[in-house]
Amino acid sequence: MSDDELTLYPWRKKVKTLPESFKDPIENIIRVGHVPKLVVTREKVRETLGINRKPPTAYKHEDAREELEKLVKDTDLYDKATWSDRDDKTEDEG
């Protein structure tokens, strides 16, 4: 894209990396299927309310989440979109 075109269409500028603020939500979508993680405390509250500990979404359907993670890891998206060096994050964060 020429400089003139970039001036006319600034949103078409190629992005080399994601903004840092995008990485945690995207990593959560890849790893757990949702932006917010379902921590044990929330599971207990759901149980107290008389509903399933895990909602009928990617939290409950682990196979779908694993398939998404595999697809992302098989491409170069995983390293571009996540904190791939932060594998030490615990599941109870959030």
N, CA, C and O atoms as a printed pandas DataFrame, in Angstrom:
     atom_number atom_name residue_name chain_id  residue_number  x_coord  y_coord  z_coord
0              1         N          MET        A               1    0.856   -1.171    0.000
1              2        CA          MET        A               1    0.000    0.000    0.000
2              3         C          MET        A               1    0.902    1.233    0.000
3              4         O          MET        A               1    1.870    1.321    0.755
4              5         N          SER        A               2    0.561    2.158   -0.849
5              6        CA          SER        A               2    1.361    3.378   -0.954
6              7         C          SER        A               2    1.063    4.312    0.221
7              8         O          SER        A               2    0.080    4.133    0.941
8              9         N          ASP        A               3    1.924    5.302    0.397
9             10        CA          ASP        A               3    1.713    6.284    1.467
10            11         C          ASP        A               3    0.425    7.068    1.263
11            12         O          ASP        A               3   -0.266    7.401    2.225
12            13         N          ASP        A               4    0.103    7.362   -0.004
13            14        CA          ASP        A               4   -1.145    8.079   -0.298
14            15         C          ASP        A               4   -2.364    7.251    0.107
15            16         O          ASP        A               4   -3.309    7.765    0.705
16            17         N          GLU        A               5   -2.325    5.962   -0.227
17            18        CA          GLU        A               5   -3.435    5.083    0.138
18            19         C          GLU        A               5   -3.543    4.942    1.651
19            20         O          GLU        A               5   -4.645    4.904    2.199
20            21         N          LEU        A               6   -2.409    4.866    2.318
21            22        CA          LEU        A               6   -2.411    4.739    3.776
22            23         C          LEU        A               6   -3.010    5.981    4.426
23            24         O          LEU        A               6   -3.693    5.881    5.445
24            25         N          THR        A               7   -2.762    7.140    3.846
25            26        CA          THR        A               7   -3.359    8.378    4.342
26            27         C          THR        A               7   -4.880    8.339    4.173
27            28         O          THR        A               7   -5.619    8.763    5.061
28            29         N          LEU        A               8   -5.339    7.831    3.036
29            30        CA          LEU        A               8   -6.777    7.739    2.778
30            31         C          LEU        A               8   -7.441    6.631    3.603
31            32         O          LEU        A               8   -8.585    6.779    4.034
32            33         N          TYR        A               9   -6.732    5.531    3.822
33            34        CA          TYR        A               9   -7.302    4.361    4.493
34            35         C          TYR        A               9   -6.406    3.908    5.653
35            36         O          TYR        A               9   -5.781    2.851    5.567
36            37         N          PRO        A              10   -6.338    4.682    6.721
37            38        CA          PRO        A              10   -5.408    4.351    7.816
38            39         C          PRO        A              10   -5.722    3.024    8.503
39            40         O          PRO        A              10   -4.825    2.408    9.078
40            41         N          TRP        A              11   -6.973    2.573    8.456
41            42        CA          TRP        A              11   -7.326    1.307    9.107
42            43         C          TRP        A              11   -6.823    0.098    8.336
43            44         O          TRP        A              11   -6.890   -1.023    8.839
44            45         N          ARG        A              12   -6.325    0.302    7.132
45            46        CA          ARG        A              12   -5.788   -0.806    6.330
46            47         C          ARG        A              12   -4.308   -1.061    6.612
47            48         O          ARG        A              12   -3.693   -1.946    6.016
48            49         N          LYS        A              13   -3.760   -0.290    7.507
49            50        CA          LYS        A              13   -2.354   -0.465    7.867
50            51         C          LYS        A              13   -2.145   -1.869    8.428
51            52         O          LYS        A              13   -2.933   -2.337    9.250
52            53         N          LYS        A              14   -1.092   -2.532    7.986
53            54        CA          LYS        A              14   -0.809   -3.876    8.475
54            55         C          LYS        A              14   -0.388   -3.817    9.941
55            56         O          LYS        A              14    0.393   -2.957   10.348
56            57         N          VAL        A              15   -0.920   -4.742   10.710
57            58        CA          VAL        A              15   -0.591   -4.829   12.130
58            59         C          VAL        A              15    0.406   -5.963   12.313
59            60         O          VAL        A              15    0.140   -7.099   11.921
60            61         N          LYS        A              16    1.539   -5.657   12.901
61            62        CA          LYS        A              16    2.573   -6.675   13.100
62            63         C          LYS        A              16    2.320   -7.503   14.351
63            64         O          LYS        A              16    2.549   -8.713   14.356
64            65         N          THR        A              17    1.854   -6.861   15.400
65            66        CA          THR        A              17    1.530   -7.580   16.634
66            67         C          THR        A              17    0.249   -6.999   17.215
67            68         O          THR        A              17   -0.138   -5.870   16.917
68            69         N          LEU        A              18   -0.389   -7.793   18.043
69            70        CA          LEU        A              18   -1.592   -7.312   18.718
70            71         C          LEU        A              18   -1.221   -6.375   19.849
71            72         O          LEU        A              18   -0.140   -6.493   20.427
72            73         N          PRO        A              19   -2.108   -5.444   20.169
73            74        CA          PRO        A              19   -1.859   -4.624   21.356
74            75         C          PRO        A              19   -1.797   -5.532   22.594
75            76         O          PRO        A              19   -2.515   -6.529   22.674
76            77         N          GLU        A              20   -0.961   -5.193   23.527
77            78        CA          GLU        A              20   -0.790   -6.008   24.728
78            79         C          GLU        A              20   -2.118   -6.267   25.444
79            80         O          GLU        A              20   -2.315   -7.344   26.008
80            81         N          SER        A              21   -3.028   -5.291   25.427
81            82        CA          SER        A              21   -4.298   -5.441   26.138
82            83         C          SER        A              21   -5.210   -6.487   25.500
83            84         O          SER        A              21   -6.176   -6.912   26.134
84            85         N          PHE        A              22   -4.941   -6.908   24.289
85            86        CA          PHE        A              22   -5.756   -7.924   23.620
86            87         C          PHE        A              22   -5.321   -9.344   23.967
87            88         O          PHE        A              22   -6.107  -10.283   23.846
88            89         N          LYS        A              23   -4.082   -9.502   24.393
89            90        CA          LYS        A              23   -3.513  -10.836   24.522
90            91         C          LYS        A              23   -4.187  -11.690   25.599
91            92         O          LYS        A              23   -4.463  -12.862   25.347
92            93         N          ASP        A              24   -4.460  -11.154   26.776
93            94        CA          ASP        A              24   -5.096  -11.967   27.819
94            95         C          ASP        A              24   -6.481  -12.454   27.401
95            96         O          ASP        A              24   -6.763  -13.645   27.536
96            97         N          PRO        A              25   -7.371  -11.567   26.890
97            98        CA          PRO        A              25   -8.676  -12.065   26.459
98            99         C          PRO        A              25   -8.583  -13.109   25.343
99           100         O          PRO        A              25   -9.312  -14.100   25.364
100          101         N          ILE        A              26   -7.704  -12.895   24.384
101          102        CA          ILE        A              26   -7.574  -13.857   23.279
102          103         C          ILE        A              26   -7.022  -15.183   23.788
103          104         O          ILE        A              26   -7.480  -16.249   23.378
104          105         N          GLU        A              27   -6.041  -15.114   24.681
105          106        CA          GLU        A              27   -5.489  -16.347   25.236
106          107         C          GLU        A              27   -6.550  -17.111   26.017
107          108         O          GLU        A              27   -6.606  -18.338   25.942
108          109         N          ASN        A              28   -7.391  -16.405   26.764
109          110        CA          ASN        A              28   -8.463  -17.079   27.495
110          111         C          ASN        A              28   -9.461  -17.734   26.545
111          112         O          ASN        A              28   -9.934  -18.839   26.815
112          113         N          ILE        A              29   -9.784  -17.077   25.449
113          114        CA          ILE        A              29  -10.697  -17.675   24.473
114          115         C          ILE        A              29  -10.098  -18.966   23.921
115          116         O          ILE        A              29  -10.803  -19.963   23.761
116          117         N          ILE        A              30   -8.813  -18.948   23.635
117          118        CA          ILE        A              30   -8.154  -20.130   23.088
118          119         C          ILE        A              30   -8.056  -21.238   24.138
119          120         O          ILE        A              30   -8.341  -22.398   23.841
120          121         N          ARG        A              31   -7.661  -20.896   25.345
121          122        CA          ARG        A              31   -7.419  -21.913   26.366
122          123         C          ARG        A              31   -8.659  -22.398   27.098
123          124         O          ARG        A              31   -8.756  -23.584   27.415
124          125         N          VAL        A              32   -9.614  -21.511   27.375
125          126        CA          VAL        A              32  -10.786  -21.936   28.154
126          127         C          VAL        A              32  -12.106  -21.721   27.428
127          128         O          VAL        A              32  -13.153  -22.123   27.937
128          129         N          GLY        A              33  -12.086  -21.101   26.261
129          130        CA          GLY        A              33  -13.294  -20.940   25.476
130          131         C          GLY        A              33  -14.103  -19.696   25.793
131          132         O          GLY        A              33  -15.149  -19.470   25.184
132          133         N          HIS        A              34  -13.643  -18.895   26.723
133          134        CA          HIS        A              34  -14.337  -17.661   27.123
134          135         C          HIS        A              34  -13.314  -16.622   27.526
135          136         O          HIS        A              34  -12.168  -16.954   27.828
136          137         N          VAL        A              35  -13.725  -15.365   27.531
137          138        CA          VAL        A              35  -12.817  -14.325   28.017
138          139         C          VAL        A              35  -12.635  -14.458   29.521
139          140         O          VAL        A              35  -11.494  -14.539   29.977
140          141         N          PRO        A              36  -13.722  -14.485   30.333
141          142        CA          PRO        A              36  -13.491  -14.693   31.767
142          143         C          PRO        A              36  -13.325  -16.182   32.051
143          144         O          PRO        A              36  -14.041  -17.015   31.496
144          145         N          LYS        A              37  -12.384  -16.499   32.909
145          146        CA          LYS        A              37  -12.193  -17.887   33.314
146          147         C          LYS        A              37  -13.238  -18.254   34.356
147          148         O          LYS        A              37  -13.659  -17.412   35.150
148          149         N          LEU        A              38  -13.647  -19.495   34.349
149          150        CA          LEU        A              38  -14.590  -19.990   35.351
150          151         C          LEU        A              38  -13.773  -20.553   36.506
151          152         O          LEU        A              38  -13.249  -21.663   36.419
152          153         N          VAL        A              39  -13.669  -19.794   37.572
153          154        CA          VAL        A              39  -12.874  -20.217   38.712
154          155         C          VAL        A              39  -13.752  -21.010   39.676
155          156         O          VAL        A              39  -14.980  -20.961   39.599
156          157         N          VAL        A              40  -13.111  -21.734   40.575
157          158        CA          VAL        A              40  -13.811  -22.599   41.522
158          159         C          VAL        A              40  -14.855  -21.823   42.317
159          160         O          VAL        A              40  -15.941  -22.343   42.575
160          161         N          THR        A              41  -14.550  -20.606   42.704
161          162        CA          THR        A              41  -15.492  -19.791   43.472
162          163         C          THR        A              41  -16.789  -19.582   42.695
163          164         O          THR        A              41  -17.877  -19.693   43.260
164          165         N          ARG        A              42  -16.678  -19.284   41.427
165          166        CA          ARG        A              42  -17.881  -19.084   40.606
166          167         C          ARG        A              42  -18.655  -20.388   40.438
167          168         O          ARG        A              42  -19.885  -20.388   40.423
168          169         N          GLU        A              43  -17.930  -21.499   40.311
169          170        CA          GLU        A              43  -18.603  -22.792   40.206
170          171         C          GLU        A              43  -19.420  -23.067   41.466
171          172         O          GLU        A              43  -20.548  -23.554   41.381
172          173         N          LYS        A              44  -18.859  -22.760   42.626
173          174        CA          LYS        A              44  -19.569  -22.981   43.894
174          175         C          LYS        A              44  -20.807  -22.097   43.992
175          176         O          LYS        A              44  -21.847  -22.544   44.475
176          177         N          VAL        A              45  -20.707  -20.855   43.543
177          178        CA          VAL        A              45  -21.854  -19.942   43.560
178          179         C          VAL        A              45  -22.951  -20.487   42.647
179          180         O          VAL        A              45  -24.127  -20.477   43.012
180          181         N          ARG        A              46  -22.573  -20.958   41.473
181          182        CA          ARG        A              46  -23.555  -21.534   40.546
182          183         C          ARG        A              46  -24.249  -22.725   41.196
183          184         O          ARG        A              46  -25.466  -22.870   41.083
184          185         N          GLU        A              47  -23.494  -23.566   41.866
185          186        CA          GLU        A              47  -24.068  -24.742   42.531
186          187         C          GLU        A              47  -25.025  -24.312   43.649
187          188         O          GLU        A              47  -26.097  -24.894   43.810
188          189         N          THR        A              48  -24.638  -23.303   44.412
189          190        CA          THR        A              48  -25.491  -22.772   45.479
190          191         C          THR        A              48  -26.804  -22.242   44.912
191          192         O          THR        A              48  -27.849  -22.359   45.552
192          193         N          LEU        A              49  -26.755  -21.664   43.719
193          194        CA          LEU        A              49  -27.950  -21.138   43.072
194          195         C          LEU        A              49  -28.819  -22.237   42.463
195          196         O          LEU        A              49  -29.909  -21.963   41.959
196          197         N          GLY        A              50  -28.339  -23.470   42.511
197          198        CA          GLY        A              50  -29.113  -24.592   41.997
198          199         C          GLY        A              50  -28.960  -24.830   40.503
199          200         O          GLY        A              50  -29.798  -25.487   39.885
200          201         N          ILE        A              51  -27.899  -24.302   39.926
201          202        CA          ILE        A              51  -27.642  -24.539   38.508
202          203         C          ILE        A              51  -26.343  -25.320   38.372
203          204         O          ILE        A              51  -25.564  -25.417   39.320
204          205         N          ASN        A              52  -26.117  -25.876   37.187
205          206        CA          ASN        A              52  -24.905  -26.668   36.967
206          207         C          ASN        A              52  -23.655  -25.856   37.284
207          208         O          ASN        A              52  -23.596  -24.651   37.039
208          209         N          ARG        A              53  -22.660  -26.544   37.833
209          210        CA          ARG        A              53  -21.404  -25.852   38.164
210          211         C          ARG        A              53  -20.786  -25.201   36.936
211          212         O          ARG        A              53  -20.196  -24.124   37.030
212          213         N          LYS        A              54  -20.921  -25.853   35.784
213          214        CA          LYS        A              54  -20.372  -25.304   34.540
214          215         C          LYS        A              54  -21.519  -25.017   33.585
215          216         O          LYS        A              54  -22.392  -25.864   33.397
216          217         N          PRO        A              55  -21.529  -23.818   32.973
217          218        CA          PRO        A              55  -22.588  -23.507   32.001
218          219         C          PRO        A              55  -22.442  -24.376   30.749
219          220         O          PRO        A              55  -21.353  -24.883   30.479
220          221         N          PRO        A              56  -23.521  -24.556   29.982
221          222        CA          PRO        A              56  -23.463  -25.415   28.788
222          223         C          PRO        A              56  -22.783  -24.716   27.614
223          224         O          PRO        A              56  -23.377  -24.526   26.552
224          225         N          THR        A              57  -21.550  -24.346   27.826
225          226        CA          THR        A              57  -20.763  -23.643   26.817
226          227         C          THR        A              57  -19.430  -24.361   26.693
227          228         O          THR        A              57  -19.344  -25.552   26.995
228          229         N          ALA        A              58  -18.415  -23.680   26.265
229          230        CA          ALA        A              58  -17.092  -24.295   26.116
230          231         C          ALA        A              58  -16.553  -24.801   27.449
231          232         O          ALA        A              58  -15.682  -25.670   27.470
232          233         N          TYR        A              59  -17.059  -24.269   28.566
233          234        CA          TYR        A              59  -16.619  -24.778   29.868
234          235         C          TYR        A              59  -17.031  -26.234   30.040
235          236         O          TYR        A              59  -16.306  -27.024   30.644
236          237         N          LYS        A              60  -18.185  -26.579   29.514
237          238        CA          LYS        A              60  -18.715  -27.928   29.678
238          239         C          LYS        A              60  -18.287  -28.845   28.531
239          240         O          LYS        A              60  -18.157  -30.055   28.720
240          241         N          HIS        A              61  -18.071  -28.280   27.358
241          242        CA          HIS        A              61  -17.733  -29.065   26.179
242          243         C          HIS        A              61  -16.241  -28.941   25.879
243          244         O          HIS        A              61  -15.826  -28.235   24.960
244          245         N          GLU        A              62  -15.463  -29.640   26.671
245          246        CA          GLU        A              62  -14.003  -29.563   26.592
246          247         C          GLU        A              62  -13.486  -29.944   25.205
247          248         O          GLU        A              62  -12.484  -29.393   24.748
248          249         N          ASP        A              63  -14.158  -30.881   24.533
249          250        CA          ASP        A              63  -13.691  -31.314   23.223
250          251         C          ASP        A              63  -13.707  -30.174   22.201
251          252         O          ASP        A              63  -12.815  -30.088   21.358
252          253         N          ALA        A              64  -14.700  -29.314   22.270
253          254        CA          ALA        A              64  -14.776  -28.168   21.353
254          255         C          ALA        A              64  -13.656  -27.178   21.640
255          256         O          ALA        A              64  -13.040  -26.643   20.718
256          257         N          ARG        A              65  -13.395  -26.936   22.917
257          258        CA          ARG        A              65  -12.323  -26.010   23.281
258          259         C          ARG        A              65  -10.972  -26.568   22.868
259          260         O          ARG        A              65  -10.118  -25.829   22.377
260          261         N          GLU        A              66  -10.771  -27.872   23.063
261          262        CA          GLU        A              66   -9.503  -28.490   22.665
262          263         C          GLU        A              66   -9.300  -28.419   21.149
263          264         O          GLU        A              66   -8.183  -28.219   20.672
264          265         N          GLU        A              67  -10.389  -28.584   20.403
265          266        CA          GLU        A              67  -10.296  -28.492   18.949
266          267         C          GLU        A              67   -9.893  -27.080   18.518
267          268         O          GLU        A              67   -9.055  -26.918   17.631
268          269         N          LEU        A              68  -10.483  -26.067   19.137
269          270        CA          LEU        A              68  -10.111  -24.680   18.834
270          271         C          LEU        A              68   -8.644  -24.435   19.157
271          272         O          LEU        A              68   -7.917  -23.852   18.353
272          273         N          GLU        A              69   -8.211  -24.876   20.321
273          274        CA          GLU        A              69   -6.810  -24.670   20.711
274          275         C          GLU        A              69   -5.863  -25.364   19.730
275          276         O          GLU        A              69   -4.826  -24.806   19.372
276          277         N          LYS        A              70   -6.211  -26.575   19.295
277          278        CA          LYS        A              70   -5.371  -27.293   18.341
278          279         C          LYS        A              70   -5.286  -26.534   17.013
279          280         O          LYS        A              70   -4.206  -26.407   16.436
280          281         N          LEU        A              71   -6.422  -26.033   16.533
281          282        CA          LEU        A              71   -6.421  -25.277   15.279
282          283         C          LEU        A              71   -5.530  -24.040   15.369
283          284         O          LEU        A              71   -4.781  -23.736   14.441
284          285         N          VAL        A              72   -5.616  -23.338   16.484
285          286        CA          VAL        A              72   -4.821  -22.123   16.656
286          287         C          VAL        A              72   -3.344  -22.460   16.785
287          288         O          VAL        A              72   -2.497  -21.767   16.222
288          289         N          LYS        A              73   -3.027  -23.525   17.527
289          290        CA          LYS        A              73   -1.625  -23.894   17.705
290          291         C          LYS        A              73   -1.006  -24.430   16.418
291          292         O          LYS        A              73    0.200  -24.298   16.211
292          293         N          ASP        A              74   -1.818  -25.033   15.552
293          294        CA          ASP        A              74   -1.297  -25.559   14.289
294          295         C          ASP        A              74   -0.974  -24.448   13.288
295          296         O          ASP        A              74   -0.344  -24.702   12.261
296          297         N          THR        A              75   -1.396  -23.241   13.581
297          298        CA          THR        A              75   -1.061  -22.097   12.749
298          299         C          THR        A              75   -0.100  -21.217   13.533
299          300         O          THR        A              75    0.254  -21.538   14.667
300          301         N          ASP        A              76    0.315  -20.129   12.946
301          302        CA          ASP        A              76    1.204  -19.227   13.677
302          303         C          ASP        A              76    0.415  -18.243   14.545
303          304         O          ASP        A              76    1.006  -17.352   15.156
304          305         N          LEU        A              77   -0.905  -18.391   14.606
305          306        CA          LEU        A              77   -1.726  -17.472   15.395
306          307         C          LEU        A              77   -1.418  -17.555   16.889
307          308         O          LEU        A              77   -1.449  -16.541   17.586
308          309         N          TYR        A              78   -1.125  -18.746   17.378
309          310        CA          TYR        A              78   -0.921  -18.916   18.813
310          311         C          TYR        A              78    0.204  -18.017   19.330
311          312         O          TYR        A              78    0.031  -17.306   20.320
312          313         N          ASP        A              79    1.329  -18.052   18.670
313          314        CA          ASP        A              79    2.462  -17.239   19.124
314          315         C          ASP        A              79    2.222  -15.748   18.926
315          316         O          ASP        A              79    2.735  -14.931   19.690
316          317         N          LYS        A              80    1.449  -15.391   17.911
317          318        CA          LYS        A              80    1.169  -13.983   17.662
318          319         C          LYS        A              80    0.108  -13.423   18.608
319          320         O          LYS        A              80    0.138  -12.241   18.949
320          321         N          ALA        A              81   -0.824  -14.269   19.029
321          322        CA          ALA        A              81   -1.986  -13.772   19.754
322          323         C          ALA        A              81   -1.969  -14.058   21.244
323          324         O          ALA        A              81   -2.884  -13.636   21.952
324          325         N          THR        A              82   -0.978  -14.747   21.738
325          326        CA          THR        A              82   -0.982  -15.100   23.158
326          327         C          THR        A              82    0.352  -14.798   23.814
327          328         O          THR        A              82    1.330  -14.411   23.175
328          329         N          TRP        A              83    0.339  -14.991   25.108
329          330        CA          TRP        A              83    1.570  -14.896   25.897
330          331         C          TRP        A              83    2.123  -16.312   25.973
331          332         O          TRP        A              83    2.108  -16.917   27.044
332          333         N          SER        A              84    2.607  -16.849   24.871
333          334        CA          SER        A              84    3.006  -18.247   24.822
334          335         C          SER        A              84    4.095  -18.591   25.831
335          336         O          SER        A              84    4.310  -19.766   26.126
336          337         N          ASP        A              85    4.784  -17.589   26.362
337          338        CA          ASP        A              85    5.823  -17.846   27.353
338          339         C          ASP        A              85    5.263  -17.872   28.771
339          340         O          ASP        A              85    6.019  -18.055   29.725
340          341         N          ARG        A              86    3.933  -17.690   28.931
341          342        CA          ARG        A              86    3.351  -17.655   30.264
342          343         C          ARG        A              86    2.528  -18.914   30.541
343          344         O          ARG        A              86    1.384  -18.819   30.986
344          345         N          ASP        A              87    3.099  -20.085   30.283
345          346        CA          ASP        A              87    2.398  -21.350   30.509
346          347         C          ASP        A              87    2.267  -21.675   31.991
347          348         O          ASP        A              87    1.633  -22.664   32.357
348          349         N          ASP        A              88    2.863  -20.848   32.841
349          350        CA          ASP        A              88    2.803  -21.108   34.279
350          351         C          ASP        A              88    1.569  -20.491   34.927
351          352         O          ASP        A              88    1.424  -20.571   36.147
352          353         N          LYS        A              89    0.673  -19.877   34.150
353          354        CA          LYS        A              89   -0.521  -19.263   34.709
354          355         C          LYS        A              89   -1.412  -20.358   35.300
355          356         O          LYS        A              89   -1.553  -21.433   34.718
356          357         N          THR        A              90   -2.000  -20.080   36.439
357          358        CA          THR        A              90   -2.839  -21.082   37.074
358          359         C          THR        A              90   -4.270  -20.974   36.581
359          360         O          THR        A              90   -4.700  -19.915   36.125
360          361         N          GLU        A              91   -5.007  -22.078   36.675
361          362        CA          GLU        A              91   -6.402  -22.101   36.240
362          363         C          GLU        A              91   -7.308  -21.339   37.177
363          364         O          GLU        A              91   -8.418  -20.979   36.786
364          365         N          ASP        A              92   -6.874  -21.075   38.417
365          366        CA          ASP        A              92   -7.736  -20.420   39.386
366          367         C          ASP        A              92   -7.618  -18.899   39.357
367          368         O          ASP        A              92   -8.242  -18.218   40.171
368          369         N          GLU        A              93   -6.817  -18.351   38.418
369          370        CA          GLU        A              93   -6.708  -16.904   38.326
370          371         C          GLU        A              93   -8.032  -16.342   37.834
371          372         O          GLU        A              93   -8.800  -17.033   37.164
372          373         N          GLY        A              94   -8.293  -15.080   38.171
373          374        CA          GLY        A              94   -9.462  -14.436   37.620
374          375         C          GLY        A              94  -10.297  -13.895   38.665
375          376         O          GLY        A              94  -11.340  -13.307   38.379
